[in-house]
Structure formats: C-alpha cells, structure tokens
Amino acid sequence: MGVHVSMDDFGTGYSSLSFLKQFPLNALKIDRSFVNESATNPKDAAIVKAVLALGHGLNLRVIAEGVETIEQQRFLESANCDAIQGYLLSRPLPAEAAIEFCRSHALGI
C-alpha cells in the first residue's frame, strides 16, 4: 500500500524504547525540543546524535522536526540526519499550496 509509519516526537512523552521493537516503524522523528539548540548546546547535540545512531542501527530513517536555522540544518547534515522538516523549508501550507510546493521543488508529487 505504500504506507510508512513514523514515531513522532521521539525522546519525549510516551515514546518508549520498547515501542521500537513492538511496532513496524519506518522512521523516527526527533522532537524539536532537542533540535532547537542542537547546533549550540552540547547536551542537545549528544541526544540528537544518539537518536540518529539508534534509528540508523535499527534501519530506520531519522527525521528532525522544527528545523528553523541554517546552523541547525548544517549540524544535522554533518550528523547524517536523513531528512528535516520545519520553518526553514516552509511554513505550514494549505493542501493545494503544499502540492504546488512539492511540485516546484521536485519532491515527487
């Protein structure tokens, strides 16, 4: 069917490590609270790198949420993050505008 399942806000709330074994996940999404200062705060950087290592070790894609600055993007690229989402790329868009955004940026839609 082409459906992919991601664990959102990984590292916060109820995102237990045991869920990584229990659910057929395709991706982890690193919570924005860790991404926010990842380029400047060594503790946040260490957490992001650990989630990346864990996700990649489980053959999952890892997506960083809440990327707002070039510095964050550069840090995440250097740490081998698979994808980013956030205001750096685009503000939230209505459906039609999102489709046009994807078309104009060759995102496969």
Backbone as ProteinMPNN parsed JSONL, in Angstrom:
{"seq_chain_A": "MGVHVSMDDFGTGYSSLSFLKQFPLNALKIDRSFVNESATNPKDAAIVKAVLALGHGLNLRVIAEGVETIEQQRFLESANCDAIQGYLLSRPLPAEAAIEFCRSHALGI", "coords_chain_A": {"N_chain_A": [[0.815, -1.203, 0.0], [2.116, 1.152, 0.325], [2.279, 2.628, 2.649], [3.873, 4.315, 5.28], [5.191, 4.261, 8.567], [5.834, 6.459, 11.173], [7.475, 7.285, 14.235], [6.515, 9.868, 16.077], [7.836, 12.84, 17.659], [10.009, 11.659, 19.038], [11.721, 10.742, 21.961], [10.445, 12.195, 23.851], [7.662, 12.462, 26.15], [5.527, 9.717, 25.825], [7.114, 8.079, 24.246], [8.442, 5.308, 24.272], [11.363, 3.232, 24.432], [10.814, 0.545, 24.099], [8.767, 0.496, 22.269], [10.036, 0.629, 19.855], [10.689, -1.938, 19.2], [8.23, -3.164, 19.153], [6.499, -2.07, 17.208], [5.912, -1.802, 13.661], [7.901, 0.185, 12.46], [9.006, 2.79, 10.211], [10.375, 5.105, 10.431], [11.923, 7.475, 12.692], [11.101, 10.449, 14.356], [12.839, 13.126, 15.447], [12.24, 14.994, 18.285], [11.432, 18.453, 18.304], [12.299, 19.863, 20.535], [14.838, 18.967, 21.121], [16.176, 19.463, 18.785], [16.133, 22.215, 18.575], [18.285, 23.597, 19.961], [20.419, 22.176, 19.065], [22.652, 22.794, 17.489], [24.158, 24.407, 19.084], [24.177, 23.645, 21.77], [25.855, 21.349, 23.638], [24.709, 19.139, 25.026], [22.151, 18.779, 23.868], [23.027, 18.281, 21.267], [24.361, 15.848, 21.664], [22.22, 14.192, 22.38], [20.679, 14.257, 20.015], [22.514, 13.07, 18.225], [22.69, 10.55, 19.409], [20.066, 9.57, 19.085], [20.009, 9.495, 16.308], [21.997, 7.516, 15.838], [20.792, 5.326, 17.109], [18.365, 5.068, 15.649], [19.372, 4.637, 13.006], [20.803, 2.313, 13.504], [18.732, 0.551, 13.809], [17.815, 0.377, 11.303], [16.121, 2.477, 10.477], [14.696, 5.429, 9.046], [15.658, 8.714, 9.982], [14.227, 11.656, 11.044], [14.42, 15.095, 11.543], [12.589, 17.33, 13.467], [11.238, 20.659, 13.417], [13.241, 22.339, 12.364], [14.782, 25.365, 11.997], [16.873, 27.056, 11.396], [19.832, 27.729, 9.418], [22.161, 26.894, 10.677], [21.267, 24.807, 12.339], [20.421, 23.043, 10.332], [22.885, 22.517, 9.055], [24.317, 21.281, 11.153], [22.73, 18.97, 11.488], [22.978, 17.768, 8.964], [25.729, 17.204, 9.026], [25.695, 15.316, 10.986], [24.534, 13.226, 9.766], [21.712, 13.094, 9.449], [18.666, 11.959, 8.079], [16.492, 13.399, 6.994], [14.84, 16.6, 7.131], [12.414, 18.726, 8.707], [10.537, 21.716, 8.944], [10.261, 25.269, 9.671], [12.399, 26.383, 8.298], [12.347, 25.224, 5.813], [9.64, 25.558, 4.964], [6.706, 27.32, 5.908], [3.685, 26.065, 7.519], [1.312, 24.903, 5.129], [-1.751, 25.277, 3.203], [-3.541, 22.501, 1.686], [-3.577, 22.528, -1.251], [-1.584, 24.445, -1.789], [0.574, 23.16, -0.62], [0.863, 20.94, -2.277], [1.595, 22.211, -4.669], [3.984, 23.388, -3.791], [5.528, 21.072, -3.38], [5.621, 20.08, -6.007], [6.999, 22.169, -7.308], [9.434, 21.986, -6.122], [10.422, 19.59, -6.871], [9.667, 17.197, -5.433], [8.531, 14.77, -5.905], [5.741, 14.59, -6.233]], "CA_chain_A": [[0.0, 0.0, 0.0], [2.972, 2.33, 0.335], [2.124, 3.364, 3.904], [5.037, 4.296, 6.153], [4.838, 4.643, 9.924], [6.884, 7.171, 11.895], [7.224, 7.615, 15.633], [6.636, 11.317, 16.201], [8.31, 13.412, 18.924], [10.808, 10.669, 19.743], [12.536, 11.262, 23.052], [9.587, 12.904, 24.806], [6.363, 11.865, 26.463], [5.345, 8.273, 25.928], [7.866, 7.374, 23.206], [9.272, 4.324, 24.958], [12.262, 2.435, 23.609], [10.209, -0.752, 23.795], [7.93, 0.655, 21.074], [10.865, 0.427, 18.67], [10.627, -3.368, 18.892], [6.849, -3.62, 19.048], [5.764, -1.533, 16.07], [6.617, -1.858, 12.372], [8.218, 1.568, 12.128], [9.901, 3.119, 9.111], [11.15, 6.311, 10.748], [11.822, 8.186, 13.967], [11.156, 11.897, 14.208], [13.447, 13.708, 16.639], [11.437, 16.11, 18.774], [12.001, 19.79, 18.107], [12.93, 20.357, 21.764], [16.258, 18.607, 21.045], [16.722, 20.072, 17.572], [16.17, 23.662, 18.737], [19.617, 24.09, 20.328], [21.385, 21.121, 18.741], [23.87, 23.347, 16.89], [24.885, 25.228, 20.054], [24.163, 23.049, 23.101], [26.453, 20.012, 23.54], [23.806, 18.089, 25.512], [21.164, 18.531, 22.816], [23.752, 17.658, 20.154], [24.617, 14.452, 22.034], [20.938, 13.477, 22.304], [20.345, 14.11, 18.594], [23.42, 12.067, 17.656], [22.317, 9.241, 19.957], [18.831, 9.138, 18.411], [20.406, 9.134, 14.941], [22.683, 6.219, 15.887], [19.789, 4.318, 17.45], [17.483, 4.884, 14.493], [20.095, 4.011, 11.902], [21.113, 0.947, 13.927], [17.504, -0.232, 13.63], [17.455, 0.543, 9.886], [15.023, 3.431, 10.352], [15.03, 6.801, 8.656], [15.537, 9.639, 11.111], [13.783, 12.964, 10.58], [14.489, 16.122, 12.582], [11.463, 18.266, 13.454], [11.432, 22.005, 13.945], [14.475, 22.968, 11.886], [14.467, 26.762, 11.674], [18.066, 27.835, 11.031], [20.869, 27.088, 8.603], [23.098, 26.239, 11.599], [20.656, 23.524, 12.694], [20.484, 22.196, 9.142], [24.278, 22.092, 8.852], [24.638, 20.301, 12.186], [22.013, 17.727, 11.193], [23.63, 17.163, 7.794], [27.023, 16.65, 9.448], [25.407, 14.167, 11.845], [23.903, 12.224, 8.891], [20.259, 13.021, 9.577], [18.104, 11.596, 6.78], [15.572, 14.413, 6.47], [14.449, 17.63, 8.087], [11.179, 19.46, 8.455], [10.451, 22.891, 9.788], [10.073, 26.569, 9.051], [13.489, 26.683, 7.374], [11.911, 24.774, 4.491], [8.36, 26.18, 4.627], [5.656, 27.429, 6.925], [2.571, 25.174, 7.179], [0.586, 25.342, 3.941], [-2.988, 24.567, 2.855], [-3.28, 21.328, 0.846], [-3.233, 22.873, -2.635], [-0.288, 25.126, -1.787], [1.579, 22.148, -0.3], [1.075, 20.155, -3.502], [2.36, 23.066, -5.583], [5.332, 23.484, -3.224], [6.223, 19.816, -3.677], [5.882, 20.039, -7.456], [8.01, 23.151, -7.695], [10.709, 21.592, -5.532], [10.724, 18.233, -7.362], [9.585, 16.25, -4.31], [7.904, 13.527, -6.308], [4.261, 14.57, -6.19]], "C_chain_A": [[0.853, 1.259, 0.0], [2.863, 3.171, 1.592], [3.396, 3.209, 4.736], [4.616, 4.829, 7.513], [6.052, 5.281, 10.6], [6.489, 7.337, 13.346], [7.546, 9.091, 15.803], [7.157, 11.699, 17.582], [9.161, 12.437, 19.734], [11.696, 11.341, 20.774], [11.723, 12.013, 24.094], [8.338, 12.086, 25.105], [6.395, 10.364, 26.594], [6.119, 7.487, 24.876], [8.901, 6.444, 23.846], [10.175, 3.58, 23.974], [11.649, 1.087, 23.243], [9.299, -0.672, 22.568], [8.727, 0.403, 19.801], [10.887, -1.038, 18.246], [9.211, -3.806, 18.546], [6.135, -3.21, 17.767], [6.583, -1.601, 14.79], [6.92, -0.446, 11.857], [9.131, 1.67, 10.91], [10.821, 4.275, 9.471], [10.922, 6.762, 12.179], [11.879, 9.672, 13.644], [11.673, 12.483, 15.515], [12.648, 14.941, 17.039], [12.184, 17.433, 18.659], [12.687, 20.335, 19.354], [14.415, 20.019, 21.812], [16.933, 19.29, 19.856], [16.985, 21.561, 17.78], [17.559, 24.212, 19.032], [20.722, 23.094, 19.975], [22.69, 21.65, 18.16], [24.717, 24.108, 17.897], [25.005, 24.606, 21.441], [24.716, 21.619, 23.013], [25.543, 18.883, 24.029], [22.742, 17.754, 24.482], [21.816, 17.854, 21.623], [23.989, 16.179, 20.432], [23.339, 13.626, 21.944], [20.559, 13.234, 20.855], [21.223, 13.037, 17.956], [23.081, 10.663, 18.145], [21.046, 8.704, 19.293], [19.145, 8.736, 16.97], [21.077, 7.76, 14.916], [21.698, 5.096, 16.18], [18.895, 4.029, 16.248], [18.183, 4.181, 13.348], [20.484, 2.574, 12.231], [19.934, 0.006, 13.777], [16.986, -0.141, 12.191], [16.212, 1.408, 9.686], [15.553, 4.743, 9.79], [14.856, 7.675, 9.885], [15.296, 11.042, 10.544], [13.839, 13.929, 11.754], [13.335, 17.1, 12.399], [11.906, 19.645, 13.931], [12.706, 22.691, 13.521], [14.135, 24.373, 11.385], [15.664, 27.565, 11.202], [19.016, 27.012, 10.168], [21.855, 26.341, 9.5], [22.556, 24.873, 12.038], [20.751, 22.557, 11.519], [21.902, 21.659, 8.928], [24.695, 21.04, 9.885], [24.007, 18.951, 11.859], [22.589, 17.015, 9.973], [24.941, 16.511, 8.197], [26.845, 15.41, 10.325], [24.687, 13.048, 11.078], [22.419, 12.012, 9.141], [19.668, 12.807, 8.177], [17.223, 12.671, 6.167], [15.274, 15.421, 7.568], [13.077, 18.158, 7.712], [11.157, 20.65, 9.389], [10.351, 24.163, 8.979], [11.217, 26.964, 8.123], [13.092, 26.314, 5.947], [10.627, 25.462, 4.05], [7.499, 26.295, 5.88], [4.577, 26.401, 6.579], [1.76, 25.772, 6.027], [-0.749, 24.624, 3.813], [-2.664, 23.473, 1.828], [-2.842, 21.693, -0.569], [-1.867, 23.553, -2.721], [0.837, 24.138, -1.479], [1.891, 21.289, -1.522], [1.915, 20.95, -4.488], [3.801, 23.233, -5.096], [6.14, 22.236, -3.576], [6.547, 19.708, -5.158], [7.017, 20.97, -7.841], [9.391, 22.839, -7.113], [11.093, 20.155, -5.857], [10.737, 17.191, -6.249], [8.765, 15.009, -4.646], [6.407, 13.458, -6.196], [3.715, 15.034, -7.509]], "O_chain_A": [[0.345, 2.339, -0.302], [3.311, 4.318, 1.604], [3.927, 2.107, 4.877], [3.787, 5.735, 7.606], [7.148, 4.721, 10.598], [5.311, 7.509, 13.66], [8.698, 9.509, 15.688], [6.947, 10.976, 18.556], [9.058, 12.385, 20.96], [12.333, 12.36, 20.509], [12.265, 12.425, 25.12], [8.012, 11.138, 24.392], [7.176, 9.804, 27.363], [5.801, 6.322, 24.637], [10.084, 6.774, 23.938], [9.795, 3.334, 22.83], [11.943, 0.547, 22.177], [9.086, -1.682, 21.897], [8.162, 0.009, 18.781], [11.08, -1.345, 17.069], [9.017, -4.714, 17.738], [5.257, -3.929, 17.291], [7.807, -1.473, 14.826], [6.269, 0.044, 10.934], [9.916, 0.767, 10.619], [11.904, 4.42, 8.903], [9.892, 6.48, 12.792], [12.622, 10.096, 12.758], [11.034, 12.357, 16.56], [12.409, 15.828, 16.219], [13.391, 17.516, 18.886], [13.57, 21.186, 19.244], [15.18, 20.717, 22.478], [18.11, 19.647, 19.917], [17.942, 22.11, 17.232], [17.974, 25.195, 18.417], [21.825, 23.161, 20.519], [23.734, 21.017, 18.322], [25.872, 24.427, 17.612], [25.87, 25.015, 22.216], [24.1, 20.765, 22.374], [25.603, 17.776, 23.494], [22.456, 16.581, 24.242], [21.229, 16.951, 21.025], [23.836, 15.346, 19.538], [23.369, 12.485, 21.483], [20.16, 12.126, 20.497], [20.722, 12.184, 17.224], [23.172, 9.699, 17.386], [20.964, 7.517, 18.976], [18.606, 7.75, 16.469], [20.757, 6.931, 14.064], [21.765, 4.032, 15.564], [18.698, 2.872, 15.878], [17.646, 3.231, 12.779], [20.496, 1.714, 11.351], [20.115, -1.204, 13.635], [15.856, -0.536, 11.904], [15.363, 1.115, 8.843], [16.701, 5.12, 10.025], [14.003, 7.406, 10.731], [16.043, 11.536, 9.699], [13.356, 13.614, 12.842], [13.13, 17.634, 11.309], [12.825, 19.776, 14.739], [13.211, 23.548, 14.246], [13.32, 24.549, 10.479], [15.491, 28.656, 10.657], [19.005, 25.782, 10.188], [22.336, 25.27, 9.129], [23.304, 23.898, 12.099], [21.115, 21.393, 11.69], [22.085, 20.473, 8.65], [25.337, 20.045, 9.55], [24.666, 17.915, 11.941], [22.676, 15.787, 9.956], [25.24, 15.396, 7.768], [27.733, 14.561, 10.399], [24.281, 12.047, 11.669], [21.923, 10.888, 9.057], [20.126, 13.412, 7.208], [17.208, 12.838, 4.947], [15.43, 15.145, 8.757], [12.637, 18.054, 6.567], [11.696, 20.595, 10.494], [10.355, 24.134, 7.748], [11.025, 27.802, 7.242], [13.453, 27.004, 4.994], [10.519, 25.902, 2.905], [7.57, 25.462, 6.784], [4.551, 25.908, 5.452], [1.551, 26.984, 5.959], [-0.88, 23.485, 4.262], [-1.621, 23.525, 1.176], [-1.815, 21.197, -1.033], [-1.085, 23.266, -3.626], [1.936, 24.266, -2.019], [3.049, 20.952, -1.77], [2.85, 20.412, -5.08], [4.733, 23.221, -5.9], [7.287, 22.329, -4.013], [7.645, 19.285, -5.52], [7.898, 20.596, -8.615], [10.398, 23.377, -7.573], [11.966, 19.571, -5.216], [11.678, 16.406, -6.126], [8.351, 14.279, -3.746], [5.848, 12.368, -6.074], [2.498, 15.093, -7.687]]}, "name": "protein", "num_of_chains": 1, "seq": "MGVHVSMDDFGTGYSSLSFLKQFPLNALKIDRSFVNESATNPKDAAIVKAVLALGHGLNLRVIAEGVETIEQQRFLESANCDAIQGYLLSRPLPAEAAIEFCRSHALGI"}
